[in-house]
Amino acid sequence: MLANKITKLLNIEYPIIQAPMAGGVTTSKLVAAVSNSGGLGMIGAGYMDPNQMREQIREIRQLTASYFGINLFVPSEFHAADDEIKFANHLLQPLRDQLNVQIDKDDLPHPKSVLENFYEQVKIVIEEKVPICSFTFGVPPKEVVTELKEHDIILIGTATTVREAVENEKIGMNAVVVQGSEAGGHRGNFINDYQESLVGLMSLIPQVVDSVSIPVIAAGGIMDGRGLMAAICLGAKGVQMGTAFLTCVESGAHKVHKEAILHSNDDQTVLTRSISGKWARGIKNKFISEMQEHEQSFPDFPIQNVLTQPIRNASTAQNNQDFMSLWSGQSPRLAKNQTVEALMKHIIAEAKETIEGL
């Protein structure tokens, strides 16, 4: 019933991809459970070093014989402006004092080291023969695409506009995830500014489908079988779901993060760049509220991300949601605390009901 180009391309039973959420959410158990249930589990490797990647890939192989994939952040140019860092530190220091944490000022990322880490990550993907690799925050260099394709690795890009989707097809991606403005976590835009990239998913899907020939995967606010079928009716070949899997039992998200989503309403998520220096959607908390008026002045990702990390880590350790990054899409009311298997069964059953209802 749901077999199509994307299920064939990714060697999966159902056109459902678990979003590759970086930062520890995509545990080996979560990734394997999704793949074992007929979808595509994805490692969010954005913040991992090569050794961590290799370790998790091998761990997942012990838990599933099915296909799974991995996601990498495409590095972009960033500048560590001293005045911006000084300003951010001035605002963040009282919070560090309150939470009793410090930051190593010599530990800020450099463009060269970020780029080197990316190429090392690509090397691990090839060496470990991961069948599928996706990219966020831009398109990888042409030589990376060529090398991965030479090793028969299927490539998936991310786009927030038609123009970005076209660029993904031009560089050689086998499929493209279109990220609507409803999506939780970081915006994947890389051509337009974040405001121009806030196209709603239901508007974005058909416009991209009409503009590219590669399969389109829909992402943003999709939580169930109704969302899956809505996306397919508009021309998508599959969906990528983040928040729905984040609250699952197997997810590595902190219990406070899960509870925040499970008890949130549709009007409680906002876009912020205060946490990482890149626009992202999450549940509004004390940190976002207090930093809102200053967020345009903070350094770019990944510098701001490093500056706020000790604060977020300490807040997490203290089970205090005030200063955590509570990433969530715009459909938190539809989130449930359940196993991956139960979620997948529910999605498929509801998709069938929807088809029959039509």
C-alpha positions as CSV (number, residue, x, y, z in Angstrom):
1,M,0.0,0.0,0.0
2,L,2.8,2.4,0.9
3,A,5.5,1.0,-1.2
4,N,7.0,3.6,-3.6
5,K,10.2,5.1,-5.0
6,I,11.5,6.0,-1.6
7,T,10.8,2.6,0.1
8,K,12.6,1.0,-2.8
9,L,15.5,3.5,-2.8
10,L,16.1,3.1,1.0
11,N,15.3,-0.6,1.2
12,I,12.5,-0.1,3.8
13,E,9.0,-1.3,4.2
14,Y,7.3,2.0,5.1
15,P,8.1,5.5,3.8
16,I,8.9,6.7,7.4
17,I,12.3,8.2,8.4
18,Q,13.2,9.0,11.9
19,A,14.7,12.4,11.9
20,P,18.5,12.4,12.8
21,M,18.4,14.5,16.0
22,A,21.9,15.4,17.1
23,G,23.0,15.7,20.7
24,G,22.3,12.2,22.0
25,V,18.6,11.7,21.2
26,T,19.2,9.1,18.4
27,T,20.5,6.3,20.6
28,S,21.4,3.0,19.1
29,K,18.2,1.5,20.5
30,L,16.1,4.2,18.9
31,V,17.7,3.9,15.5
32,A,17.6,0.1,15.5
33,A,14.0,0.0,16.7
34,V,12.8,2.2,13.8
35,S,14.7,0.1,11.3
36,N,13.4,-3.1,12.8
37,S,9.9,-1.7,12.6
38,G,10.1,-1.1,8.9
39,G,11.2,2.5,8.8
40,L,14.6,4.1,8.5
41,G,16.5,4.8,11.7
42,M,19.0,7.7,11.4
43,I,22.0,8.6,13.6
44,G,22.2,12.3,14.3
45,A,26.0,12.6,14.1
46,G,26.3,16.4,13.8
47,Y,28.2,16.9,17.1
48,M,30.0,13.5,17.1
49,D,33.7,13.0,16.5
50,P,34.8,10.1,14.1
51,N,35.4,7.6,17.0
52,Q,32.0,8.2,18.5
53,M,30.4,7.7,15.0
54,R,32.3,4.4,14.4
55,E,31.3,3.1,17.8
56,Q,27.6,3.8,17.4
57,I,27.5,2.5,13.8
58,R,29.0,-0.8,15.0
59,E,26.6,-0.9,18.0
60,I,23.5,-0.5,15.8
61,R,24.8,-3.3,13.5
62,Q,24.5,-5.6,16.6
63,L,20.9,-4.6,17.0
64,T,19.5,-4.6,13.5
65,A,20.2,-6.3,10.1
66,S,18.1,-3.6,8.4
67,Y,19.2,-0.5,6.6
68,F,19.9,2.6,8.7
69,G,21.5,6.0,7.9
70,I,23.5,8.8,9.3
71,N,23.3,12.6,9.2
72,L,26.1,15.1,9.0
73,F,26.2,18.9,9.4
74,V,27.6,20.6,6.3
75,P,30.1,23.2,7.7
76,S,29.6,26.8,6.6
77,E,31.8,29.8,7.1
78,F,31.6,31.5,10.4
79,H,33.5,34.3,12.1
80,A,34.4,34.6,15.7
81,A,33.9,38.3,16.2
82,D,35.4,39.3,19.5
83,D,32.8,41.9,20.3
84,E,30.0,39.4,19.8
85,I,31.7,36.8,22.0
86,K,32.3,39.4,24.6
87,F,28.7,40.5,24.5
88,A,27.4,36.9,24.8
89,N,29.7,36.1,27.7
90,H,28.6,39.3,29.5
91,L,25.0,38.1,29.3
92,L,25.7,34.4,30.0
93,Q,28.1,34.8,32.9
94,P,25.4,35.4,35.5
95,L,23.7,32.2,34.4
96,R,27.0,30.3,34.6
97,D,27.6,31.7,38.1
98,Q,24.0,30.7,39.1
99,L,24.6,27.1,37.8
100,N,28.2,27.0,39.0
101,V,29.7,26.2,35.6
102,Q,32.7,27.6,33.7
103,I,33.7,27.7,30.0
104,D,37.1,27.2,28.6
105,K,37.6,30.3,26.5
106,D,40.4,28.5,24.5
107,D,37.9,25.8,23.5
108,L,35.9,27.8,20.9
109,P,35.6,26.1,17.5
110,H,37.7,27.2,14.5
111,P,36.4,26.9,10.9
112,K,39.4,24.8,10.0
113,S,38.9,22.2,12.7
114,V,35.1,22.0,12.0
115,L,35.9,21.4,8.3
116,E,38.5,18.8,9.1
117,N,36.1,17.0,11.4
118,F,33.5,16.9,8.6
119,Y,35.9,15.2,6.2
120,E,36.9,12.7,8.9
121,Q,33.2,12.0,9.5
122,V,32.7,11.3,5.7
123,K,35.7,9.0,5.8
124,I,34.0,6.9,8.6
125,V,30.7,6.7,6.7
126,I,32.7,5.2,3.8
127,E,34.9,2.9,5.9
128,E,31.9,1.6,7.9
129,K,29.8,1.2,4.8
130,V,26.7,3.0,6.1
131,P,24.2,2.6,3.3
132,I,22.5,6.1,3.6
133,C,24.0,9.5,4.4
134,S,22.0,12.7,4.8
135,F,23.1,16.3,5.1
136,T,21.8,19.4,6.9
137,F,22.8,23.1,6.8
138,G,23.8,23.0,3.1
139,V,25.0,20.8,0.3
140,P,28.4,19.0,0.7
141,P,31.2,19.8,-1.7
142,K,31.0,18.0,-5.1
143,E,34.0,15.8,-4.4
144,V,32.4,14.5,-1.2
145,V,29.2,13.6,-3.2
146,T,31.2,11.9,-5.9
147,E,33.3,9.9,-3.4
148,L,30.2,8.7,-1.4
149,K,28.4,7.7,-4.6
150,E,31.4,5.8,-5.8
151,H,30.9,3.7,-2.7
152,D,27.2,3.2,-3.5
153,I,26.0,5.3,-0.6
154,I,22.5,6.8,-1.0
155,L,22.5,10.6,-0.4
156,I,19.7,12.7,1.0
157,G,19.8,16.5,1.2
158,T,17.7,19.0,3.2
159,A,15.9,22.0,1.9
160,T,13.6,24.7,3.2
161,T,12.7,26.3,-0.1
162,V,12.3,25.3,-3.7
163,R,15.6,26.9,-4.6
164,E,17.5,24.9,-2.0
165,A,15.8,21.7,-3.2
166,V,16.9,22.4,-6.8
167,E,20.5,22.9,-5.5
168,N,20.3,19.5,-3.8
169,E,19.3,17.8,-7.0
170,K,22.0,19.7,-9.0
171,I,24.8,18.5,-6.6
172,G,23.6,14.9,-7.0
173,M,21.4,14.0,-4.0
174,N,19.3,10.9,-4.5
175,A,16.4,12.4,-2.5
176,V,15.6,15.6,-0.6
177,V,14.0,16.3,2.7
178,V,11.8,19.4,2.6
179,Q,11.6,21.0,6.0
180,G,8.5,23.1,6.6
181,S,8.4,26.0,9.1
182,E,6.6,23.6,11.6
183,A,9.7,21.5,12.1
184,G,11.4,21.3,15.5
185,G,15.1,21.9,16.1
186,H,17.4,23.7,13.8
187,R,16.3,25.2,10.5
188,G,18.1,23.6,7.6
189,N,18.2,26.7,5.4
190,F,21.4,27.6,3.6
191,I,20.6,30.0,0.7
192,N,17.9,32.3,2.0
193,D,17.7,33.9,5.4
194,Y,15.7,32.1,8.0
195,Q,12.6,34.3,7.5
196,E,12.4,33.6,3.8
197,S,12.8,29.9,4.6
198,L,9.8,29.7,6.8
199,V,7.5,28.2,4.2
200,G,4.7,26.0,5.7
201,L,5.1,22.3,4.8
202,M,1.7,22.0,3.0
203,S,2.7,24.9,0.7
204,L,6.3,23.7,0.3
205,I,5.7,20.0,-0.8
206,P,3.8,20.5,-4.1
207,Q,6.0,23.4,-5.1
208,V,9.2,21.3,-4.6
209,V,7.6,18.2,-6.2
210,D,6.9,20.3,-9.3
211,S,10.5,21.6,-9.5
212,V,12.7,18.5,-8.9
213,S,12.7,15.0,-10.3
214,I,14.2,13.3,-7.2
215,P,11.9,11.9,-4.5
216,V,10.7,14.4,-1.9
217,I,10.5,13.6,1.8
218,A,8.3,15.8,4.0
219,A,9.3,17.0,7.4
220,G,7.7,19.4,9.9
221,G,4.9,18.8,12.3
222,I,4.1,15.3,11.1
223,M,3.2,13.0,14.0
224,D,0.9,10.3,12.7
225,G,-0.8,8.4,9.8
226,R,-2.9,11.5,8.9
227,G,0.2,13.6,8.4
228,L,1.9,10.8,6.4
229,M,-1.1,10.5,4.0
230,A,-1.4,14.3,3.7
231,A,2.2,14.6,2.6
232,I,1.8,11.7,0.2
233,C,-1.3,13.3,-1.3
234,L,0.7,16.4,-2.0
235,G,3.3,14.5,-3.9
236,A,5.9,13.5,-1.2
237,K,7.2,10.0,-1.3
238,G,7.8,9.8,2.4
239,V,8.0,11.6,5.7
240,Q,10.7,12.4,8.2
241,M,9.5,12.6,11.8
242,G,11.4,14.0,14.7
243,T,9.3,15.0,17.7
244,A,7.1,11.9,17.4
245,F,10.2,9.7,17.9
246,L,11.8,12.1,20.5
247,T,9.2,11.2,23.1
248,C,9.5,7.4,22.5
249,V,10.8,5.1,25.2
250,E,14.0,4.3,23.2
251,S,14.9,8.0,22.6
252,G,17.9,9.5,24.4
253,A,16.1,12.8,25.1
254,H,16.2,13.8,28.8
255,K,13.0,13.0,30.7
256,V,12.5,16.7,31.4
257,H,12.6,17.4,27.6
258,K,10.1,14.6,26.9
259,E,7.8,15.8,29.7
260,A,7.9,19.4,28.4
261,I,6.8,18.2,24.9
262,L,4.1,15.9,26.3
263,H,2.6,18.7,28.4
264,S,2.9,21.5,25.8
265,N,0.3,23.1,23.6
266,D,0.6,24.1,19.9
267,D,1.2,27.7,20.7
268,Q,4.2,27.2,23.0
269,T,7.0,26.7,20.4
270,V,9.1,29.6,19.2
271,L,12.0,30.2,16.9
272,T,15.2,31.2,18.7
273,R,18.9,31.7,17.9
274,S,19.9,32.4,21.5
275,I,20.8,28.8,22.2
276,S,23.1,27.9,19.3
277,G,23.5,30.9,17.0
278,K,21.3,29.2,14.4
279,W,17.6,29.6,14.2
280,A,15.7,26.6,15.8
281,R,12.3,25.8,17.0
282,G,11.7,24.8,20.6
283,I,9.4,25.2,23.6
284,K,9.7,28.6,25.1
285,N,11.4,28.6,28.5
286,K,13.1,31.1,30.8
287,F,16.4,31.2,28.8
288,I,14.7,31.9,25.5
289,S,12.5,34.6,27.1
290,E,15.3,36.3,28.8
291,M,17.6,36.3,25.8
292,Q,15.0,37.1,23.1
293,E,15.8,40.8,22.9
294,H,19.5,40.1,22.4
295,E,19.4,37.1,20.1
296,Q,20.3,39.0,16.9
297,S,23.6,40.1,18.5
298,F,24.9,36.7,19.5
299,P,27.7,34.9,17.6
300,D,26.9,32.5,14.8
301,F,26.7,28.7,15.1
302,P,28.7,26.8,16.3
303,I,30.3,29.5,18.5
304,Q,27.1,30.4,20.4
305,N,26.3,26.7,20.8
306,V,29.6,26.2,22.6
307,L,29.2,29.3,24.8
308,T,25.8,28.1,26.0
309,Q,26.6,24.4,26.3
310,P,27.8,24.3,29.9
311,I,24.6,26.2,31.0
312,R,22.4,23.7,29.1
313,N,24.3,20.7,30.4
314,A,24.1,21.9,34.0
315,S,20.4,22.6,33.7
316,T,19.9,19.2,32.3
317,A,21.8,17.6,35.1
318,Q,19.7,19.4,37.6
319,N,16.4,18.4,35.9
320,N,15.7,22.1,35.4
321,Q,14.0,23.0,32.1
322,D,14.6,26.7,32.4
323,F,18.0,26.7,30.5
324,M,17.7,23.5,28.4
325,S,17.2,23.3,24.6
326,L,13.7,21.9,24.4
327,W,13.5,21.3,20.7
328,S,10.0,20.5,19.4
329,G,7.9,20.8,16.3
330,Q,4.5,22.5,16.2
331,S,2.4,19.5,17.0
332,P,3.4,18.6,20.6
333,R,-0.3,17.8,21.5
334,L,0.0,14.7,19.3
335,A,3.2,13.4,21.0
336,K,2.9,10.2,23.1
337,N,5.2,8.3,25.5
338,Q,5.3,4.9,23.8
339,T,7.6,2.4,22.2
340,V,8.9,2.9,18.6
341,E,7.0,-0.3,17.7
342,A,3.7,1.0,19.0
343,L,4.2,4.4,17.2
344,M,5.0,2.7,13.9
345,K,2.0,0.4,14.2
346,H,-0.2,3.3,15.0
347,I,1.0,5.4,12.0
348,I,0.5,2.5,9.5
349,A,-3.0,1.6,10.9
350,E,-4.1,5.3,10.8
351,A,-2.7,5.7,7.3
352,K,-4.8,2.7,6.1
353,E,-7.9,4.1,7.9
354,T,-7.3,7.4,6.1
355,I,-7.1,5.8,2.7
356,E,-10.3,3.7,3.4
357,G,-12.0,6.9,4.7
358,L,-11.3,8.5,1.3
